[in-house]
């Protein structure tokens, strides 16, 4: 989900640019004012609806890890605006997504190479254990997203 979160932030930034709203985000105003300016016109309201849909899924995060005494994003939508500004300012594609796809290809190639070296009568168990280890790694990646409700730092590359 952390990767999905990053992709959605990037998508919202690109969407703001497509809709001609980047000037609002790139102006030197605070995040609350950005929200208010977006709410002042029909195109901005349309973007805000998309942002609120995003918040229904990803808005249950706090600005500081384990600090539930502060508002989360769904309570204070302006908290997510700085990350969207970063996505708009970086532009282009999300570098971490490109790297993730490269890593997946490398992993698949390595799996084929390693599996070819395992004795046929042990290959089934090896593949099962390898998949279990991969799932554990996946859980570790999503731990921050699900358990600590904190903004996930990301490299916009």
C-alpha positions in Angstrom: 0.0 0.0 0.0 2.9 2.3 0.5 3.8 2.1 -3.1 0.1 2.5 -4.1 0.0 5.6 -1.9 3.0 7.1 -3.6 1.5 6.3 -7.1 -1.8 8.0 -6.1 0.0 11.1 -4.8 1.9 11.3 -8.1 -1.3 10.7 -10.1 -3.1 13.5 -8.2 -0.2 15.9 -9.0 -0.3 15.0 -12.7 -4.0 15.3 -12.6 -3.8 18.9 -11.2 -1.4 19.8 -14.0 -3.7 18.2 -16.7 -6.6 20.3 -15.2 -4.7 23.5 -15.4 -4.4 23.8 -11.6 -0.7 23.7 -11.1 -0.4 27.5 -10.6 -2.5 27.2 -7.5 -0.2 24.5 -6.1 3.0 26.3 -7.2 2.1 29.6 -5.7 3.7 30.5 -2.4 0.6 30.0 -0.2 -0.1 27.7 2.7 -1.9 24.4 2.1 -5.2 25.5 3.7 -5.3 28.4 1.2 -4.6 26.0 -1.7 -7.7 23.9 -0.6 -9.8 27.1 -0.4 -8.7 28.3 -3.8 -9.4 24.9 -5.4 -12.9 25.1 -3.8 -13.5 28.5 -5.5 -13.9 27.1 -9.0 -15.6 24.1 -10.8 -12.3 22.5 -12.0 -10.8 22.8 -8.6 -13.9 21.3 -7.0 -13.6 18.4 -9.4 -9.9 17.8 -8.4 -10.9 18.1 -4.7 -13.5 15.3 -5.3 -10.7 13.1 -6.6 -8.5 14.0 -3.7 -11.3 13.2 -1.2 -11.8 9.8 -2.8 -8.0 9.3 -2.3 -8.4 10.3 1.3 -11.2 7.8 1.9 -8.5 5.1 1.3 -5.2 6.8 2.3 -6.3 9.6 4.6 -6.0 7.8 7.9 -2.4 8.8 8.4 -0.9 11.2 10.9 2.0 13.6 10.3 4.1 12.0 13.0 4.5 8.3 13.6 2.3 7.0 16.4 1.0 10.5 17.2 -2.7 10.0 17.1 -3.3 13.2 19.1 -2.7 15.2 15.9 -5.3 15.3 13.0 -5.1 12.8 10.3 -5.3 13.7 6.6 -9.0 12.9 6.3 -9.7 15.3 9.2 -7.4 18.0 7.8 -7.0 17.5 4.0 -4.5 20.3 3.7 -1.9 17.9 5.3 -1.5 16.0 2.0 -1.0 19.1 -0.2 2.8 19.4 0.4 3.4 16.0 -1.1 1.2 16.8 -4.1 3.2 20.0 -4.6 6.4 17.9 -4.6 4.9 15.6 -7.3 3.9 18.6 -9.4 7.3 20.2 -9.1 9.1 17.0 -10.0 6.9 16.3 -12.9 7.3 13.3 -15.2 7.1 9.8 -14.0 7.5 8.4 -10.5 11.1 7.2 -10.4 10.4 4.7 -7.6 7.8 3.0 -9.7 10.2 2.6 -12.6 12.8 1.2 -10.2 10.2 -1.2 -8.7 9.4 -2.6 -12.1 13.1 -3.0 -12.9 13.6 -4.8 -9.5 10.6 -7.1 -10.3 12.2 -8.2 -13.6 15.6 -8.8 -11.8 13.8 -10.8 -9.2 12.0 -13.0 -11.7 15.3 -13.6 -13.6 17.1 -14.5 -10.4 14.3 -16.9 -9.3 14.6 -18.7 -12.6 18.4 -19.0 -12.3 18.2 -20.2 -8.6 15.3 -22.6 -9.2 17.2 -24.2 -12.1 20.0 -25.1 -9.6 17.7 -26.8 -7.0 17.3 -30.5 -7.2 14.0 -31.4 -8.8 12.8 -33.3 -5.7 13.5 -30.3 -3.5 12.3 -27.5 -5.8 8.7 -27.5 -4.6 9.6 -26.9 -1.0 12.2 -24.4 -2.0 9.7 -22.4 -4.0 7.2 -22.5 -1.2 9.7 -21.2 1.3 10.9 -18.5 -1.1 7.4 -17.3 -1.6 6.9 -17.2 2.2 10.0 -15.1 2.5 8.8 -12.8 -0.2 5.4 -12.4 1.6 7.2 -11.5 4.8 9.1 -8.8 3.0 5.9 -7.5 1.6 4.4 -7.3 5.1 7.5 -5.5 6.3 7.0 -2.9 3.6 3.4 -2.3 4.4 3.9 -2.3 8.2 4.4 1.5 8.3 1.3 2.1 6.1 -1.0 -0.1 8.1 0.3 -0.1 11.7 1.8 3.3 12.4 -0.6 5.5 10.3 2.3 7.7 9.3 3.1 9.5 6.1 5.5 7.2 4.2 8.6 9.0 3.0 9.1 8.5 -0.7 11.8 9.3 -3.2 10.4 11.2 -6.1 13.7 10.6 -7.8 
